[in-house]
Amino acid sequence: MKAVTQLALGDRFRKDSEVIGFRKNHEAIWSEIGKGYLDGSMEKSSSRKGHYERALTEMETVLMSVAKQRKGQRDHTAFVDTLLQSNLSERQVMEDTMVFTLAGCVITANLCIWAIHFLSTSEEVQAKLHQELEDVLGSEPVSLDKIPQLRYCQQVLNETVRTAKLTPIAARLQENEGKVDQHVIPKETLVIYALGVVLEDADTWSRPYKFDPDRFMEDSARKSFSLLGFSGNQACPELRFAYTVATVLLSTVVRRLKLCQVKGQVVEARSELVSTPKDDTWITVERRS
């Protein structure tokens, strides 16, 4: 019994160590992507660049190992299984899982944080969302076939992305030569989109600093939003995944609890690749009768 216990604890320790190591690598890579590449500071520091490259190599090794272990397993389907069933190379599978592991986690977490925060600031929005959840889901848990029916919830998430400027910048490689006024954009130029500016443009959005999901009832608002690369053929797959997770979270929380703002709290955003609150963001909750 003692030997078995020691073995179990040893396995657990190794697994915990792997999780801690993976988390540290995730933080090291994301912090440099979010800052070092944007301001060029990483290239000026050999120690930072070396730390980043080691973390990236270790994470790539782990993800490729997971992909190999998943081959042929059909006990349950994970995201990587879908990639393995496609005609992608091992490198492509690893890179796609890397994107979801890095950006997907951060986007999903912060979409949920901002959605909960903004809901706590408006009893009216909460009431409308709660009513829709009751009408569509009743006492049943949310399911994939029900999510498209939660239209107001989609509006809440759209407005969360807009108001929080969740992804304040985007970059895309120009596949063909383009032109803006008299300026020619050569083919294969990396174009940076200042989404954070466009999302608060008063010419496009009425009362741009107000959290108002009702604005997305208008076709013009939905069209302006889709042109930013948040939907249609240019949709960000990590953002679509984040919407699904956030819908599950809100459908669970809002049906049970009322979210209340902490008086006097000022929430400011820190804008990097994904906007996050500068400090801890607090709310209070009340159980729904």
VEXDREN-2710 file (C-alpha; in Angstrom, 1 decimal):
% VEXDREN-2710
k/r/px/py/pz
1/MET/0.0/0.0/0.0
2/LYS/2.8/2.3/0.9
3/ALA/4.6/1.6/-2.4
4/VAL/1.4/2.2/-4.4
5/THR/0.8/5.5/-2.6
6/GLN/4.4/6.7/-3.3
7/LEU/4.0/5.8/-6.9
8/ALA/0.7/7.6/-7.2
9/LEU/2.1/10.7/-5.5
10/GLY/5.1/10.5/-7.7
11/ASP/2.9/10.5/-10.8
12/ARG/0.9/13.3/-9.5
13/PHE/4.0/15.3/-8.7
14/ARG/5.3/14.8/-12.3
15/LYS/1.9/15.8/-13.7
16/ASP/1.7/18.9/-11.5
17/SER/5.3/19.8/-12.5
18/GLU/4.4/19.5/-16.2
19/VAL/1.3/21.7/-15.7
20/ILE/3.4/24.3/-13.9
21/GLY/6.1/24.2/-16.5
22/PHE/3.5/24.5/-19.3
23/ARG/1.9/27.5/-17.6
24/LYS/5.2/29.2/-17.1
25/ASN/6.1/28.7/-20.8
26/HIS/2.6/30.0/-21.8
27/GLU/3.1/33.2/-19.7
28/ALA/6.6/33.7/-21.1
29/ILE/5.6/33.3/-24.7
30/TRP/2.4/35.4/-24.5
31/SER/4.0/38.2/-22.6
32/GLU/6.7/38.6/-25.3
33/ILE/4.2/38.3/-28.1
34/GLY/2.1/40.9/-26.5
35/LYS/4.9/43.3/-25.7
36/GLY/8.3/42.3/-27.0
37/TYR/7.2/42.0/-30.6
38/LEU/5.1/45.1/-30.5
39/ASP/7.7/47.5/-29.2
40/GLY/10.8/45.6/-30.6
41/SER/12.3/45.4/-27.1
42/MET/12.8/41.7/-27.2
43/GLU/15.3/41.9/-30.1
44/LYS/17.4/44.2/-28.0
45/SER/17.7/41.7/-25.1
46/SER/19.5/38.5/-25.8
47/SER/18.5/37.0/-22.4
48/ARG/14.8/37.7/-23.1
49/LYS/15.0/36.4/-26.6
50/GLY/16.7/33.3/-25.4
51/HIS/14.1/32.7/-22.6
52/TYR/11.3/33.2/-25.2
53/GLU/12.8/30.8/-27.7
54/ARG/13.4/28.1/-25.0
55/ALA/9.8/28.4/-23.8
56/LEU/8.5/28.2/-27.4
57/THR/10.6/25.1/-28.1
58/GLU/9.4/23.4/-24.9
59/MET/5.8/24.1/-25.6
60/GLU/6.1/22.9/-29.2
61/THR/7.6/19.6/-27.9
62/VAL/4.7/19.1/-25.5
63/LEU/2.1/19.8/-28.1
64/MET/3.7/17.5/-30.7
65/SER/3.9/14.8/-28.0
66/VAL/0.2/15.2/-27.1
67/ALA/-0.7/15.0/-30.8
68/LYS/1.2/11.8/-31.2
69/GLN/-0.5/10.3/-28.1
70/ARG/-3.9/11.2/-29.4
71/LYS/-3.5/9.5/-32.8
72/GLY/-5.9/6.5/-33.0
73/GLN/-7.7/7.4/-29.7
74/ARG/-11.4/7.6/-30.0
75/ASP/-12.5/7.5/-26.3
76/HIS/-13.7/11.1/-26.6
77/THR/-13.1/13.9/-29.2
78/ALA/-10.8/16.8/-28.4
79/PHE/-9.8/19.8/-30.6
80/VAL/-6.5/18.1/-31.6
81/ASP/-8.4/15.0/-32.8
82/THR/-10.2/17.1/-35.5
83/LEU/-6.9/18.4/-36.7
84/LEU/-5.4/14.9/-36.8
85/GLN/-8.3/13.7/-39.0
86/SER/-7.5/16.4/-41.6
87/ASN/-4.8/16.5/-44.2
88/LEU/-2.4/18.6/-42.1
89/SER/1.2/17.9/-41.5
90/GLU/2.5/17.3/-37.9
91/ARG/3.9/20.8/-38.0
92/GLN/0.6/22.4/-39.1
93/VAL/-1.2/20.4/-36.3
94/MET/1.3/21.7/-33.7
95/GLU/1.0/25.3/-35.0
96/ASP/-2.8/25.3/-34.9
97/THR/-2.9/23.8/-31.4
98/MET/-0.3/26.4/-30.4
99/VAL/-2.5/29.3/-31.6
100/PHE/-5.5/27.9/-29.7
101/THR/-3.4/27.2/-26.6
102/LEU/-1.9/30.7/-26.6
103/ALA/-4.5/33.1/-28.0
104/GLY/-7.5/30.9/-27.5
105/CYS/-7.0/30.7/-23.7
106/VAL/-6.3/34.4/-23.3
107/ILE/-9.1/35.6/-25.5
108/THR/-11.6/33.3/-23.9
109/ALA/-10.6/34.2/-20.3
110/ASN/-10.8/37.9/-20.9
111/LEU/-14.0/37.8/-22.9
112/CYS/-15.6/36.1/-19.9
113/ILE/-14.1/38.6/-17.4
114/TRP/-15.3/41.6/-19.4
115/ALA/-18.7/40.2/-20.0
116/ILE/-19.3/39.5/-16.3
117/HIS/-18.0/43.0/-15.5
118/PHE/-20.2/44.9/-18.0
119/LEU/-23.3/42.8/-17.0
120/SER/-22.7/43.9/-13.4
121/THR/-22.9/47.5/-14.5
122/SER/-26.4/47.2/-16.0
123/GLU/-29.5/45.7/-14.3
124/GLU/-31.5/46.3/-17.5
125/VAL/-29.1/44.3/-19.7
126/GLN/-29.0/41.5/-17.1
127/ALA/-32.8/41.3/-16.9
128/LYS/-33.1/41.1/-20.7
129/LEU/-30.4/38.4/-20.9
130/HIS/-32.0/36.5/-18.0
131/GLN/-35.4/36.6/-19.7
132/GLU/-34.0/35.2/-23.0
133/LEU/-32.2/32.4/-21.1
134/GLU/-35.4/31.4/-19.4
135/ASP/-37.4/31.6/-22.6
136/VAL/-34.9/29.6/-24.7
137/LEU/-33.4/27.2/-22.2
138/GLY/-35.9/27.0/-19.3
139/SER/-34.3/24.8/-16.7
140/GLU/-32.2/22.8/-19.2
141/PRO/-28.5/23.3/-19.7
142/VAL/-27.3/25.2/-22.8
143/SER/-26.4/23.0/-25.8
144/LEU/-24.8/23.7/-29.2
145/ASP/-28.1/23.6/-31.0
146/LYS/-29.6/26.2/-28.6
147/ILE/-26.7/28.7/-28.8
148/PRO/-27.9/30.2/-32.2
149/GLN/-31.2/31.0/-30.6
150/LEU/-29.6/33.1/-27.9
151/ARG/-29.5/36.2/-30.0
152/TYR/-29.4/38.7/-27.2
153/CYS/-26.6/36.8/-25.6
154/GLN/-24.7/37.2/-28.9
155/GLN/-25.4/40.9/-28.8
156/VAL/-24.0/41.1/-25.2
157/LEU/-20.8/39.4/-26.3
158/ASN/-20.5/41.5/-29.4
159/GLU/-20.9/44.7/-27.3
160/THR/-18.4/43.3/-24.8
161/VAL/-15.8/42.8/-27.5
162/ARG/-16.5/46.3/-28.8
163/THR/-16.6/48.2/-25.5
164/ALA/-13.6/46.4/-24.0
165/LYS/-11.7/46.6/-27.3
166/LEU/-10.9/43.0/-26.6
167/THR/-8.6/42.7/-29.6
168/PRO/-7.3/46.3/-30.0
169/ILE/-5.0/45.4/-32.9
170/ALA/-4.9/42.8/-35.7
171/ALA/-2.4/42.0/-38.3
172/ARG/-2.8/40.4/-41.7
173/LEU/-0.4/39.7/-44.5
174/GLN/-1.4/41.6/-47.7
175/GLU/-1.8/38.8/-50.3
176/ASN/-2.2/41.2/-53.2
177/GLU/-1.1/44.7/-53.9
178/GLY/-3.5/47.2/-52.4
179/LYS/-4.1/51.0/-52.4
180/VAL/-5.4/53.4/-49.8
181/ASP/-5.9/56.9/-51.3
182/GLN/-2.6/57.5/-53.0
183/HIS/-0.6/55.0/-50.9
184/VAL/0.3/51.7/-52.5
185/ILE/0.5/48.7/-50.2
186/PRO/2.9/46.2/-51.8
187/LYS/2.1/42.5/-51.9
188/GLU/3.2/40.5/-48.8
189/THR/3.2/43.6/-46.6
190/LEU/2.2/43.0/-43.0
191/VAL/-0.8/45.4/-42.4
192/ILE/-1.7/46.4/-38.8
193/TYR/-5.4/47.2/-38.1
194/ALA/-6.0/49.6/-35.3
195/LEU/-9.3/47.9/-34.3
196/GLY/-9.3/49.7/-30.9
197/VAL/-9.7/53.0/-32.7
198/VAL/-12.4/51.8/-35.1
199/LEU/-14.4/50.2/-32.3
200/GLU/-14.8/53.7/-30.6
201/ASP/-15.3/55.7/-33.8
202/ALA/-18.2/58.1/-33.2
203/ASP/-19.0/58.2/-36.9
204/THR/-19.7/54.5/-36.8
205/TRP/-21.0/53.9/-33.3
206/SER/-23.5/56.2/-31.5
207/ARG/-22.5/56.8/-27.9
208/PRO/-19.3/54.7/-28.5
209/TYR/-18.3/54.6/-24.8
210/LYS/-21.7/53.2/-23.6
211/PHE/-22.2/49.5/-23.1
212/ASP/-25.4/49.0/-25.1
213/PRO/-26.0/45.5/-26.6
214/ASP/-29.2/46.8/-28.2
215/ARG/-27.1/48.6/-30.9
216/PHE/-26.5/45.2/-32.5
217/MET/-30.2/44.9/-33.3
218/GLU/-29.4/47.2/-36.2
219/ASP/-28.1/45.7/-39.5
220/SER/-25.6/48.6/-39.8
221/ALA/-23.9/47.8/-36.5
222/ARG/-23.7/44.1/-37.3
223/LYS/-22.2/44.9/-40.8
224/SER/-19.7/47.3/-39.3
225/PHE/-18.7/44.7/-36.8
226/SER/-18.3/41.9/-39.4
227/LEU/-16.1/44.1/-41.5
228/LEU/-13.6/44.2/-38.7
229/GLY/-12.8/40.5/-39.2
230/PHE/-14.9/39.2/-36.3
231/SER/-17.3/37.2/-38.5
232/GLY/-17.9/36.0/-42.0
233/ASN/-15.0/34.5/-44.0
234/GLN/-12.4/36.4/-41.9
235/ALA/-13.7/35.2/-38.6
236/CYS/-11.1/34.6/-35.8
237/PRO/-11.5/30.9/-34.8
238/GLU/-10.3/31.6/-31.3
239/LEU/-12.9/34.3/-30.9
240/ARG/-15.7/32.0/-32.1
241/PHE/-14.5/29.4/-29.6
242/ALA/-14.4/32.1/-26.9
243/TYR/-18.1/33.1/-27.7
244/THR/-19.1/29.5/-27.2
245/VAL/-17.4/29.2/-23.8
246/ALA/-18.7/32.6/-22.7
247/THR/-22.3/31.7/-23.7
248/VAL/-22.1/28.5/-21.5
249/LEU/-20.7/30.6/-18.6
250/LEU/-23.3/33.4/-18.9
251/SER/-26.2/30.9/-19.3
252/THR/-25.1/29.2/-16.1
253/VAL/-24.3/32.2/-14.0
254/VAL/-27.0/34.7/-15.0
255/ARG/-29.8/32.1/-14.4
256/ARG/-28.7/31.6/-10.9
257/LEU/-27.2/34.9/-9.7
258/LYS/-27.6/38.6/-10.0
259/LEU/-24.3/40.4/-10.7
260/CYS/-23.8/43.7/-8.9
261/GLN/-21.1/46.3/-9.4
262/VAL/-18.8/47.3/-6.5
263/LYS/-19.5/51.0/-5.8
264/GLY/-16.6/53.3/-6.4
265/GLN/-14.6/50.7/-8.4
266/VAL/-12.9/52.1/-11.5
267/VAL/-11.9/49.5/-14.0
268/GLU/-9.3/50.4/-16.6
269/ALA/-8.0/48.3/-19.5
270/ARG/-4.5/47.4/-20.3
271/SER/-4.3/47.1/-24.1
272/GLU/-1.9/44.6/-25.6
273/LEU/-2.7/42.0/-28.1
274/VAL/-5.8/41.2/-25.9
275/SER/-7.2/43.8/-23.5
276/THR/-7.2/42.9/-19.9
277/PRO/-8.2/44.8/-16.7
278/LYS/-5.2/46.6/-15.2
279/ASP/-6.1/45.5/-11.7
280/ASP/-8.3/42.8/-10.1
281/THR/-12.0/43.4/-11.0
282/TRP/-14.5/42.7/-8.3
283/ILE/-18.3/42.2/-8.3
284/THR/-20.8/41.0/-5.7
285/VAL/-23.5/38.5/-6.4
286/GLU/-27.0/37.8/-5.1
287/ARG/-28.9/34.5/-5.5
288/ARG/-31.9/34.7/-7.7
289/SER/-35.2/33.8/-6.0
END
